[in-house]
Amino acid sequence: MALMITDECINCDVCEPECPNEAITPGDEIYEIDPNLCTECVGHYETSQCVEVCPVDCIPLDPDHQESQEELMEKYNILTANK
């Protein structure tokens, strides 16, 4: 699954620089995660870095974008092939 940021976000700016796929961007009111770029840090880290640093725990799994570990690894391979 991709992750999402809920409206409990306080715009503290700590999650955006932690994302290795640059999936997190400032939205109109809160930060947003692009599900096409989010791999839950699969391929980069053991845990999702944005979740680790979020001081208000507002980054749950996105139920609208369910993916297996294999699918996340495939997405990681596609995203990093161009770098």
KAZINOR-V18762 format. One record per run of one state. SS is the DSSP state (@ for helix, = for strand, . for the rest). FROM is the first residue (numbers start at 0). TO is the last residue. If there is no record, write none. Layout:
BEGIN
<<SS,FROM,TO> <SS,FROM,TO>>
END
This chain:
BEGIN
<<.,0,1> <=,2,2> <.,3,14> <@,15,17> <.,18,22> <=,23,25> <.,26,29> <=,30,32> <.,33,47> <@,48,52> <.,53,59> <=,60,60> <.,61,67> <@,68,80> <.,81,82>>
END
